[in-house]
């Protein structure tokens, strides 16, 4: 994928809508095409992804038994916010369910620019805060449904 197609993709992507051309170009420079990814809860987080194709399962490891699937992400969805918040450790784990194409962004480099340019950082933080809220709510809903002991409301 060339930089131009990545720039066009990002400029029309709902998540990045409203960012100026300079910031979109900077994000393009941080993007790396990836075939498949895997990260585990607790590992160092220094990147985020956009799913171009395929399906990714976001999971919460269980103490006993199978992992709890929180959400499935597909085309155009953003994956990963732990790179933005100390201690920069993955909160969930992600596993591809099928061959997938993702854009991978260098979160450490983007975070450096956020520190130097607070306006850029604030714009990105607003977008990722909404993403965090959705993921944490999905986790809460799933845990309530799956791990609710009998007799509790």
C-alpha positions in Angstrom: 0.0 0.0 0.0 1.5 3.4 -0.9 1.4 6.5 1.2 -1.2 8.2 -1.0 -3.7 5.4 -0.7 -3.1 5.3 3.1 -3.7 9.1 3.2 -6.9 8.9 1.2 -8.1 6.0 3.4 -7.4 7.9 6.7 -8.9 11.2 5.4 -12.2 9.4 4.7 -12.1 7.3 7.8 -14.8 8.3 10.4 -12.4 7.9 13.3 -9.8 10.4 11.9 -12.4 12.8 10.3 -11.6 16.4 10.9 -7.8 16.1 11.4 -5.9 18.4 9.1 -3.8 17.2 6.2 -0.4 17.7 8.0 -1.6 15.5 10.9 -3.0 12.8 8.5 0.3 12.8 6.6 2.2 12.3 9.9 0.0 9.4 10.8 0.6 7.9 7.4 4.3 8.0 8.0 3.7 6.0 11.2 1.6 3.3 9.5 3.0 -0.1 8.6 1.0 -2.7 6.7 0.7 -5.9 8.6 -0.8 -9.3 7.7 -1.6 -10.6 11.2 -1.1 -9.3 14.7 -1.1 -10.8 18.2 -0.7 -9.0 21.5 -1.3 -10.3 25.0 -2.7 -8.5 28.0 0.1 -7.0 30.1 2.7 -6.8 27.3 4.2 -3.4 26.4 1.8 -1.4 24.2 3.4 1.0 21.7 1.1 0.8 18.7 -2.5 0.8 17.4 -4.2 -0.6 14.4 -7.0 -0.1 11.9 -8.5 -3.3 10.5 -8.5 -3.0 6.7 -9.9 -6.5 6.2 -10.5 -9.7 8.2 -11.8 -10.1 11.7 -10.0 -9.6 15.1 -11.3 -11.0 18.4 -10.6 -8.8 21.4 -10.4 -11.0 24.5 -10.0 -10.9 28.2 -7.9 -13.7 29.7 -9.8 -15.8 32.3 -8.2 -17.0 35.5 -9.8 -20.4 34.9 -11.3 -21.7 31.7 -11.5 -20.2 28.2 -10.7 -16.5 27.5 -13.8 -14.2 27.4 -14.4 -12.7 23.9 -15.3 -9.0 24.5 -15.8 -7.9 20.9 -15.1 -8.8 17.3 -13.7 -6.1 15.1 -13.9 -5.9 11.4 -13.3 -3.6 8.5 -12.4 0.0 9.3 -12.4 -0.5 13.1 -9.6 0.9 15.3 -7.8 -1.5 17.6 -5.7 -0.5 20.6 -5.6 2.4 23.0 -3.1 1.2 25.6 -0.2 2.9 23.9 -1.7 6.3 24.9 -2.1 5.8 28.7 0.6 4.9 31.2 1.8 2.3 32.1 1.5 1.5 28.4 0.5 -2.1 28.8 -2.2 -3.9 26.8 -5.5 -4.1 28.7 -6.9 -6.9 26.6 -5.5 -9.4 24.1 -6.3 -9.6 20.4 -6.3 -12.6 18.1 -7.0 -12.7 14.4 -9.9 -15.0 13.5 -8.9 -15.1 9.9 -6.2 -13.7 7.6 -6.4 -10.0 8.1 -4.8 -6.9 6.8 -4.2 -4.1 9.3 -2.5 -0.7 9.3 -0.2 -0.6 12.3 0.8 2.8 13.7 3.9 3.5 15.8 2.2 4.8 19.0 5.5 5.8 20.7 6.4 8.2 17.8 2.8 9.6 17.8 2.9 10.0 21.6 6.1 12.0 21.3 4.4 14.4 18.9 1.4 14.6 21.2 3.7 15.8 23.9 5.3 18.4 21.7 2.0 19.6 20.1 -0.7 19.5 22.8 -3.5 20.5 20.3 -2.7 17.4 18.2 -2.6 15.3 21.4 -5.9 16.6 22.6 -7.6 15.9 19.3 -6.3 12.4 19.3 -7.1 11.9 23.0 -10.7 12.8 22.4 -11.0 10.2 19.7 -9.3 7.5 21.7 -11.3 8.4 24.9 -14.5 7.5 23.0 -12.9 4.3 21.8 -11.8 3.4 25.4 -15.3 4.1 26.7 -16.9 1.8 24.1 -14.4 -1.1 24.7 -14.7 -0.9 28.5 -18.5 -0.8 28.3 -18.4 -3.8 26.0 -16.2 -5.6 28.5 -18.5 -4.8 31.4 -21.6 -5.9 29.5 -19.9 -9.2 28.4 -18.6 -9.9 31.9 -22.0 -9.3 33.4 -23.6 -11.7 30.9 -21.0 -14.4 31.0 -19.7 -14.3 34.6 -23.0 -13.5 36.4 -23.4 -16.1 39.2 -26.9 -17.6 39.6 -29.1 -15.7 42.1 -27.5 -12.3 41.5 -29.3 -9.5 39.7 
